[in-house]
Amino acid sequence: MNKKLIVFIFMLAFFVFWPAMDCEGQIFRPDYSSRPDKAIFGKSLKRKKQATVKEPRAVTRARKKQEENEKRQDREYEEFVRNNRNRSLEIQEPQVRDRMIANRAESDYRYKVKKKKISERNRKTGRKYR
């Protein structure tokens, strides 16, 4: 009797739980429900993911260090040019200094006029080919 009861419980559990494990029924899959061809053929061939290659840390550090050095050199060069320009004015006599300042202002004005003329000519050419 005891053996029959154990076999009956085992058979009952087997027939109750085995079909639930075997079949899934209809599971809602949003990517397959809207596009059944995707379920059949898988991912489309149009979208190929680009492989991302990450550079080693040493390379990125070296690049950052190089950029910092370039910025520092640019700042030093600008400061050197500014100091050199001021020094060249300081060592001159007052009349020469005034003449140098006037020449600098005049050349700046001529450069602005030239730049304005070029941009105006480019605008006219652009209108011509519209």
C-alpha positions as CSV (number, residue, x, y, z in Angstrom):
1,M,0.0,0.0,0.0
2,N,2.7,2.4,1.0
3,K,4.6,1.6,-2.3
4,K,1.4,2.2,-4.4
5,L,0.8,5.5,-2.7
6,I,4.4,6.7,-3.5
7,V,4.1,5.6,-7.1
8,F,0.7,7.3,-7.4
9,I,2.0,10.6,-6.0
10,F,5.0,10.4,-8.2
11,M,2.8,9.8,-11.3
12,L,0.5,12.6,-10.4
13,A,3.4,15.0,-9.9
14,F,4.9,13.8,-13.2
15,F,1.7,14.3,-15.2
16,V,0.9,17.7,-13.6
17,F,4.3,19.4,-13.8
18,W,5.8,17.8,-17.0
19,P,3.4,19.4,-19.5
20,A,4.0,22.8,-17.9
21,M,7.7,22.5,-18.3
22,D,7.5,21.3,-21.9
23,C,5.3,23.9,-23.6
24,E,5.6,27.6,-23.4
25,G,2.3,28.7,-25.0
26,Q,2.2,32.1,-26.6
27,I,4.7,34.4,-25.0
28,F,4.4,38.0,-25.9
29,R,7.6,39.1,-27.6
30,P,7.2,42.8,-28.7
31,D,10.0,42.6,-31.3
32,Y,8.6,39.5,-33.0
33,S,4.9,40.4,-32.8
34,S,5.2,43.5,-34.9
35,R,7.7,42.0,-37.4
36,P,7.2,38.3,-38.0
37,D,10.0,38.2,-40.5
38,K,12.4,39.1,-37.8
39,A,11.3,36.0,-35.8
40,I,12.0,33.9,-38.9
41,F,15.2,35.4,-40.2
42,G,16.7,36.9,-37.1
43,K,18.5,40.2,-37.1
44,S,18.6,42.2,-40.3
45,L,21.8,42.4,-42.2
46,K,21.5,46.1,-42.9
47,R,22.5,47.2,-39.4
48,K,26.1,46.0,-38.7
49,K,27.4,47.2,-35.4
50,Q,30.8,48.9,-35.7
51,A,33.5,47.4,-33.6
52,T,34.7,49.9,-31.0
53,V,38.4,49.7,-30.4
54,K,39.5,51.3,-27.1
55,E,42.9,52.7,-27.1
56,P,45.3,51.6,-24.3
57,R,45.5,53.9,-21.3
58,A,49.1,54.7,-22.0
59,V,48.2,56.1,-25.4
60,T,45.4,58.3,-24.1
61,R,47.7,59.5,-21.3
62,A,50.5,60.3,-23.8
63,R,48.0,62.1,-26.0
64,K,46.7,64.2,-23.1
65,K,50.2,65.0,-22.0
66,Q,51.2,66.1,-25.5
67,E,48.1,68.4,-25.8
68,E,48.9,70.0,-22.4
69,N,52.5,70.6,-23.6
70,E,51.3,72.1,-26.8
71,K,48.9,74.5,-24.9
72,R,51.7,75.4,-22.5
73,Q,54.1,76.1,-25.4
74,D,51.4,78.3,-27.1
75,R,50.9,80.3,-24.0
76,E,54.6,80.8,-23.5
77,Y,55.1,81.8,-27.1
78,E,52.2,84.4,-26.9
79,E,53.7,85.8,-23.7
80,F,57.2,85.9,-25.3
81,V,55.8,87.8,-28.3
82,R,53.9,90.2,-26.1
83,N,57.0,90.9,-23.9
84,N,59.3,91.2,-26.9
85,R,56.9,93.7,-28.6
86,N,56.7,95.8,-25.4
87,R,60.4,95.7,-24.9
88,S,61.1,96.8,-28.5
89,L,58.9,99.9,-27.8
90,E,60.6,100.6,-24.4
91,I,64.1,100.8,-25.8
92,Q,63.2,103.4,-28.4
93,E,63.3,107.1,-28.0
94,P,59.9,108.8,-27.4
95,Q,59.6,110.2,-30.9
96,V,60.4,106.9,-32.5
97,R,58.0,105.2,-30.1
98,D,55.1,107.5,-31.1
99,R,55.9,106.9,-34.8
100,M,55.9,103.1,-34.2
101,I,52.6,103.2,-32.4
102,A,51.1,105.3,-35.3
103,N,52.4,102.9,-37.9
104,R,51.0,100.0,-36.0
105,A,47.5,101.6,-35.8
106,E,47.7,102.6,-39.5
107,S,48.6,99.0,-40.6
108,D,45.8,97.6,-38.4
109,Y,43.4,100.0,-40.2
110,R,44.6,99.0,-43.6
111,Y,44.3,95.3,-42.7
112,K,40.6,95.8,-41.6
113,V,39.8,97.7,-44.9
114,K,41.4,94.9,-46.9
115,K,39.5,92.2,-45.1
116,K,36.3,94.1,-45.5
117,K,36.9,94.5,-49.2
118,I,37.6,90.8,-49.7
119,S,34.5,89.7,-47.8
120,E,32.4,92.2,-49.9
121,R,33.8,90.8,-53.1
122,N,33.0,87.3,-52.0
123,R,29.4,88.3,-51.2
124,K,29.0,89.7,-54.7
125,T,30.5,86.5,-56.2
126,G,28.1,84.4,-54.1
127,R,25.1,86.4,-55.4
128,K,26.3,85.9,-59.0
129,Y,26.0,82.2,-58.8
130,R,22.7,81.8,-56.9
